């Protein structure tokens, strides 16, 4: 049946062993009909006549459509079935477990609990004594643990009786490769140069340019040193010396033992052309990075007003209460202006004419009065108290943070130009070549050239910008002489791991508005002037 509900049939190919035709991609198969060879009979008649070879067949195809909800329900039922099946097996195993007492009699078991150790659904993780860690892969329970990443640093001044890649704390490389100008020494003999001694393990070649591989050296042999064989009495001068670079692995001093000797092997012969590979090794310092970035969210301020408005209204209603006026000072009369003289009409007394004369003067008296009162004032103050910071959110860092990584590559093809790749992406622009002390010898992004001994030192600055950045996890840092990171004649690689977290913290501060009430004593003064005429 197609999407429009139209029924149709698809015929197969007749055969002695017929097969159903492939179903159409745009239709639903409802049934399959098998038509036997002539004379084909209905199934009932064929069974009655015992001729099943002529019976036609009919098979209904069951088509069920499931929604995502139906699929989720089926999945839950399967999970429950697996869970209870596992518990049933564990319970049966616990029931059949023989626990004998001191007399050898199997103990009676009644009421036991089983835990498949796939999670914490049986135990009570809320109990304060619950200190269990579950390994679901091994189905084991173990004590809880705390994982800390501690970065260790080598302190040569306070270290003794240890070696770093068989290099002592005094800087003596116990394994060395010496190139001599002549002579043939005996393997296994002791060679010396003054106070320096070593055991010859193998000599590659004879005469000028031959190499001596020595071990258990008591000092670093310099160029120009005269070597003397302890048993062969052979002498030769050192024309080149290669010592071991101290690595990151620290061990007790060790010696080499010969596991197998093949005296019938031919001498060393290098293959020509591109068939020869220089597979080097590179060491990253550090080779991992685990960090936590903390983001401070804006603090939450909770303000409590403490009904301060009521205090302000109270201060306005109170106002200022004044006492009675009191005179505190009375000044002396002061003359104002000039005296004014006046005369009266005359009169005759005792035969004489008499006239009265008067003089008038104005005086001012100053009186100072003072009133004392009380005034209520209210000021609002703010008191704050922090109740601490809490972690509000924890997220994974999606990308590696920018960081400088020191690398040391050995056993590369001498004098070769190599390219740096990180996670199969070219990062040569972020690499700086240095010397063995990791002091820059070139600018960042310059060509990386291996020295004559196959060593290369440098600093890789992990980028983290909009153009180039890398997701956290395990990534491969690779040095190769192929600019496309394809087929190469020399290469070295190491793994760098990085994981980071982002935690968001927020501080809560409680602010309280308090009213500070003060009662002040106030006073006011008035001055009165009184005029007197005399």
Buried (B, 14 or more C-beta within 10 A) or exposed (E): EEEEEEEEEEEBEEEEEEEEEEEEEEBEBEEBEBEBEEEEBEBEEBEEEEEEEBBBEEEEEEEEEEEEEEEEEEEEEEEEEEEEEBBEEBBEEEEEEEEEEEEEEEEEEEEEEBBBBBEBEEBEEEEEEEEBEBEEEEEEEEEEEEEEEEEEEEEEEEEEEBBBBBBBBEEBBBBBBBBBEBBBBBEEBBBBBEEBBBBBBEBEBEEEEBBBBBBBBEBBBEEEBEBBBBEBEBBBBBBBBBBBBBBBEBEEEEEEEEEEEEEEEEEEEEEEEEEEEBEBEBBBEEBEBBBEEEEEEEEEEEEEEBEBEEBEEEBEEBEEEBEEBEEEEEEEBEEEEEEEEEEEEEEEEEEEEEEEEEEEBBBEBBBEBBBBBEBBEBEBEEEEEEEEBEEEEEEEBEEBBEBEBBBBBBBBBBEBEBBBBBBEEBBBEBBBBBEEEBEEEBEBEBEBBBBEBBBBBBBBBBBEEEEBBBEBEEBEBBBBBBEEBEEBBBBBBBEBBBBBEBEBBBBBBBEBBBBEEEEEEEEEEEEEEEEEEE
